[in-house]
Amino acid sequence: MAAATPVVVQAESDYSILKDYNPRTSPTAAQIREYQPDTQPVCSPGYVCQKVPMWDGTDPEMREFWFYDYGLYSVYQWTGIGRYLNRQTGGASYRTYNSAGNQIDCTGSGSDGYYGGGNNLDPVYYVRLSATRC
């Protein structure tokens, strides 16, 4: 069986090629919400919130995963440019990993409530919430 060709989204506004995508995680994130791309929802203290582009066939949207529990999560159909916010406390980290399990990025806690710059989700296969600092 041939591997699926990944979809590369060049910019956050290029949603048309994401029509059949259903971003998800395993285990399931504590909360999952959907928003229009220009919406700035509030990520509650204690959570890491990661926005992932999606397409429902009519309007572009962002699916937002609210992670609360420490641990490793497998992610599926995360493509394009997302945004994240680490509102954990005590120096807890949010790490992303590629398909080989190599760390791509690490973000420490203490975000001020604004979503940071975009993160490329194409190489991300796993995320981890950890009490360990970056």
Backbone bond lengths (Angstrom), bond angles and torsions (degrees), N, CA, C in turn:
res aa  C-N    CA-C-N  psi(-1)  N-CA   C-N-CA  omega(-1)  CA-C   N-CA-C  phi
1 M - - - 1.449 - - 1.523 108.23 -
2 A 1.300 117.26 126.40 1.465 122.12 -179.05 1.520 110.39 -76.90
3 A 1.325 114.50 144.89 1.462 119.78 177.93 1.516 109.57 -71.81
4 A 1.318 116.22 145.89 1.462 121.47 178.10 1.518 109.51 -68.44
5 T 1.297 116.42 142.17 1.455 121.31 176.59 1.517 108.66 -76.22
6 P 1.346 117.81 126.27 1.467 118.44 -179.84 1.522 111.53 -67.49
7 V 1.310 115.18 148.30 1.461 121.72 176.06 1.519 107.39 -93.09
8 V 1.309 116.97 127.17 1.458 121.55 179.66 1.521 108.16 -105.80
9 V 1.318 116.32 122.37 1.457 121.70 178.24 1.525 107.15 -102.09
10 Q 1.313 116.30 122.45 1.458 120.62 -174.46 1.521 113.79 -77.86
11 A 1.315 117.48 -27.96 1.457 120.24 -178.05 1.519 108.83 -148.42
12 E 1.313 116.51 157.00 1.460 121.01 -177.74 1.523 112.08 -58.26
13 S 1.333 117.99 -25.96 1.455 120.50 -176.79 1.530 113.24 -87.66
14 D 1.337 119.24 -3.55 1.463 122.14 -178.14 1.520 110.11 -92.77
15 Y 1.352 116.84 78.60 1.454 122.37 -174.69 1.515 113.95 -96.48
16 S 1.312 118.91 -14.77 1.459 121.16 -170.51 1.521 113.25 -57.98
17 I 1.324 118.91 -29.88 1.458 120.44 -177.90 1.528 112.58 -85.84
18 L 1.312 118.44 2.77 1.460 121.49 -179.63 1.524 112.81 -98.70
19 K 1.311 117.79 15.75 1.464 122.86 -169.93 1.522 114.44 -47.21
20 D 1.315 118.77 -46.91 1.459 120.94 -173.45 1.527 113.30 -101.14
21 Y 1.277 118.62 18.54 1.457 120.87 -177.20 1.520 111.37 -87.39
22 N 1.304 114.62 142.21 1.453 122.34 -179.49 1.530 108.00 -133.58
23 P 1.330 118.56 78.57 1.460 120.28 -178.23 1.532 111.16 -57.64
24 R 1.340 115.52 138.17 1.461 120.19 -179.62 1.519 110.13 -156.57
25 T 1.334 116.12 174.40 1.459 121.85 179.53 1.527 109.88 -136.08
26 S 1.329 115.01 161.85 1.455 121.48 172.52 1.529 107.79 -142.54
27 P 1.328 118.33 120.44 1.462 125.69 -3.68 1.530 111.29 -64.95
28 T 1.304 115.25 168.49 1.459 121.69 -177.93 1.526 110.21 -67.93
29 A 1.318 116.23 138.70 1.470 121.45 176.51 1.529 109.54 -62.19
30 A 1.326 116.05 159.44 1.472 121.67 -178.37 1.529 111.70 -58.03
31 Q 1.328 116.92 -39.31 1.458 122.18 177.64 1.525 108.41 -142.32
32 I 1.328 116.08 150.34 1.464 121.90 174.62 1.521 107.02 -133.96
33 R 1.322 115.73 128.60 1.467 120.93 -178.07 1.516 108.91 -131.08
34 E 1.316 116.55 159.14 1.457 120.90 176.70 1.522 109.86 -127.74
35 Y 1.335 115.04 139.26 1.458 122.08 -175.34 1.518 109.73 -142.23
36 Q 1.318 115.66 163.09 1.451 121.38 167.50 1.534 106.92 -72.20
37 P 1.336 118.04 150.19 1.467 120.86 -173.33 1.520 115.45 -57.72
38 D 1.335 118.47 -31.83 1.459 120.01 -176.34 1.530 112.92 -87.84
39 T 1.322 118.16 1.81 1.457 122.36 179.87 1.528 109.58 -78.98
40 Q 1.302 116.92 139.21 1.465 122.09 176.99 1.525 109.11 -114.02
41 P 1.336 117.77 80.33 1.458 119.42 178.94 1.521 110.80 -67.71
42 V 1.299 115.22 162.41 1.460 120.91 -179.68 1.525 108.42 -91.04
43 C 1.308 116.52 127.64 1.465 123.18 174.99 1.527 106.90 -94.90
44 S 1.302 116.76 118.39 1.468 121.25 -174.80 1.525 112.05 -67.75
45 P 1.333 118.03 148.58 1.465 121.25 175.50 1.525 110.91 -55.25
46 G 1.333 115.60 141.74 1.452 122.39 -179.69 1.516 113.50 97.42
47 Y 1.331 117.70 -13.83 1.459 122.19 -176.97 1.528 111.75 -105.82
48 V 1.325 115.28 159.72 1.459 123.12 161.14 1.517 105.18 -109.80
49 C 1.326 116.94 127.42 1.457 121.32 179.62 1.521 108.53 -115.34
50 Q 1.317 115.96 126.92 1.460 122.49 -179.47 1.522 108.71 -122.67
51 K 1.332 115.92 119.80 1.462 121.70 175.45 1.526 108.68 -88.05
52 V 1.342 115.91 135.21 1.459 122.81 179.51 1.529 108.02 -128.87
53 P 1.344 118.80 129.77 1.462 120.31 178.75 1.523 111.19 -62.74
54 M 1.321 116.41 144.38 1.457 122.08 173.98 1.517 108.56 -149.97
55 W 1.312 115.54 173.66 1.452 120.79 -177.64 1.511 107.28 -145.19
56 D 1.317 117.21 126.21 1.465 120.29 -178.53 1.524 112.70 -99.00
57 G 1.334 117.56 6.20 1.454 121.57 -179.56 1.515 113.29 96.52
58 T 1.334 117.79 -14.44 1.461 120.23 179.01 1.522 112.21 -124.66
59 D 1.300 117.32 -48.76 1.462 120.84 -177.82 1.525 109.98 -130.55
60 P 1.334 117.10 142.39 1.462 118.15 174.16 1.525 109.37 -68.17
61 E 1.295 115.42 142.84 1.459 121.26 -179.95 1.513 109.78 -142.08
62 M 1.313 114.55 169.19 1.457 121.89 170.59 1.521 106.52 -118.83
63 R 1.303 116.02 132.94 1.457 120.33 171.56 1.524 105.16 -96.70
64 E 1.311 115.46 129.77 1.463 120.07 -177.41 1.525 109.49 -114.03
65 F 1.324 114.24 125.09 1.455 121.94 179.04 1.521 108.72 -100.43
66 W 1.325 115.82 123.23 1.459 122.30 177.35 1.526 107.38 -102.02
67 F 1.329 116.10 108.02 1.466 122.21 179.26 1.521 108.87 -96.45
68 Y 1.321 115.81 138.18 1.465 119.68 179.26 1.530 111.98 -126.91
69 D 1.321 117.54 -42.01 1.467 121.69 -174.92 1.519 111.37 -84.94
70 Y 1.340 116.05 138.16 1.456 120.80 173.86 1.518 109.51 -60.27
71 G 1.312 115.69 149.04 1.454 120.59 176.02 1.515 111.89 140.99
72 L 1.322 114.31 178.37 1.456 122.73 -179.07 1.523 109.34 -99.03
73 Y 1.326 115.99 133.83 1.454 123.02 178.90 1.528 108.57 -121.70
74 S 1.308 116.97 131.58 1.464 121.01 169.45 1.519 107.14 -81.86
75 V 1.327 116.20 140.63 1.460 119.89 179.61 1.518 108.91 -119.62
76 Y 1.333 115.68 145.04 1.453 121.62 -176.03 1.520 109.86 -130.00
77 Q 1.319 114.42 136.30 1.461 123.11 177.62 1.527 112.41 57.20
78 W 1.309 115.57 38.30 1.457 120.82 170.59 1.518 105.98 -91.20
79 T 1.316 116.69 112.67 1.455 121.24 179.60 1.522 108.95 -136.95
80 G 1.309 114.98 161.33 1.448 120.35 175.03 1.514 113.26 85.76
81 I 1.304 114.60 -159.88 1.458 121.96 -177.63 1.520 108.92 -103.14
82 G 1.316 116.58 119.17 1.454 122.08 178.60 1.516 110.99 -108.79
83 R 1.307 115.13 -176.68 1.460 121.67 175.92 1.519 107.34 -140.28
84 Y 1.316 116.08 146.85 1.460 119.81 -177.72 1.517 110.95 -136.99
85 L 1.310 114.11 162.25 1.466 121.73 177.90 1.520 107.40 -146.93
86 N 1.325 116.82 123.24 1.461 121.83 179.41 1.519 108.90 -101.58
87 R 1.328 116.95 101.46 1.461 122.11 -179.33 1.528 111.41 -104.08
88 Q 1.353 117.10 17.41 1.459 120.40 174.69 1.534 108.25 -65.19
89 T 1.292 116.05 170.16 1.463 120.65 -179.71 1.522 110.57 -120.23
90 G 1.329 116.02 168.82 1.455 121.93 173.06 1.509 115.71 67.74
91 G 1.313 118.47 24.72 1.463 120.93 177.71 1.512 114.40 83.76
92 A 1.323 118.36 8.45 1.468 121.09 179.71 1.525 110.24 -60.29
93 S 1.329 116.02 149.27 1.457 120.33 -174.40 1.521 113.32 -116.30
94 Y 1.331 113.72 158.94 1.462 123.72 173.97 1.524 105.79 -122.54
95 R 1.327 116.24 117.20 1.461 121.33 -175.60 1.520 109.88 -119.37
96 T 1.339 115.42 145.06 1.460 121.09 174.34 1.523 108.25 -115.43
97 Y 1.351 115.43 148.30 1.461 122.07 -176.63 1.527 110.45 -134.54
98 N 1.336 115.51 150.89 1.462 120.31 177.40 1.526 110.49 -87.85
99 S 1.328 117.02 -175.02 1.465 121.68 -175.75 1.523 112.78 -64.33
100 A 1.322 118.10 -24.99 1.463 121.81 178.88 1.532 111.97 -86.51
101 G 1.322 117.09 -2.64 1.457 121.02 -179.18 1.516 114.20 86.19
102 N 1.333 116.94 10.97 1.464 121.36 177.58 1.523 109.73 -84.66
103 Q 1.334 116.04 136.80 1.461 120.48 -178.98 1.516 111.10 -66.80
104 I 1.329 115.96 133.30 1.459 122.45 175.91 1.523 110.05 -95.47
105 D 1.340 115.79 -47.00 1.461 120.13 -173.94 1.524 109.64 -151.26
106 C 1.317 115.43 158.07 1.465 121.96 175.22 1.517 108.24 -142.09
107 T 1.320 116.06 131.06 1.453 122.09 179.89 1.516 108.51 -125.78
108 G 1.312 116.49 125.96 1.458 121.08 178.93 1.515 112.09 -80.38
109 S 1.314 114.84 165.24 1.464 120.46 179.66 1.520 111.02 -72.98
110 G 1.317 114.08 175.08 1.451 119.50 175.82 1.500 114.40 101.76
111 S 1.326 117.73 15.28 1.461 120.02 177.83 1.522 109.60 -60.65
112 D 1.301 115.98 149.39 1.463 121.14 -173.89 1.521 114.18 -88.30
113 G 1.316 118.51 6.99 1.452 119.95 178.77 1.508 114.23 107.22
114 Y 1.335 118.47 -3.38 1.455 121.82 178.34 1.519 109.53 -109.73
115 Y 1.313 116.02 138.95 1.458 120.12 178.74 1.519 109.26 -69.10
116 G 1.327 115.62 134.06 1.456 121.51 -178.62 1.514 111.78 -73.56
117 G 1.305 114.50 -174.65 1.447 120.25 178.10 1.514 111.06 -59.77
118 G 1.304 115.74 167.93 1.453 120.08 -177.80 1.511 112.66 -66.89
119 N 1.331 115.97 147.78 1.452 120.37 172.03 1.521 108.95 -120.27
120 N 1.341 115.62 135.89 1.453 121.70 -179.85 1.524 108.66 -73.74
121 L 1.316 117.25 117.64 1.460 121.51 -176.57 1.523 112.89 -92.17
122 D 1.328 118.34 -7.61 1.464 120.44 -176.55 1.530 113.23 -56.15
123 P 1.338 119.77 -43.35 1.471 117.82 -178.96 1.530 114.23 -86.35
124 V 1.320 119.14 0.95 1.469 121.71 -173.37 1.531 110.69 -85.52
125 Y 1.337 114.62 123.06 1.461 121.68 176.87 1.526 111.79 -116.25
126 Y 1.335 116.35 -20.83 1.464 121.49 -178.44 1.522 109.20 -143.71
127 V 1.321 115.73 149.52 1.465 121.71 168.78 1.524 107.67 -129.02
128 R 1.324 115.32 151.30 1.466 120.23 179.03 1.516 110.05 -135.79
129 L 1.329 115.44 133.24 1.448 121.92 168.54 1.522 106.54 -100.97
130 S 1.310 116.03 131.97 1.454 120.24 -173.81 1.517 110.92 -143.93
131 A 1.320 116.58 148.52 1.459 121.53 175.57 1.533 110.54 -75.22
132 T 1.310 117.43 -14.24 1.471 123.59 -178.24 1.522 110.77 -76.97
133 R 1.315 116.22 133.07 1.470 120.96 177.40 1.520 111.45 -67.80
134 C 1.327 115.40 157.65 1.479 120.62 176.61 1.522 110.25 -65.55
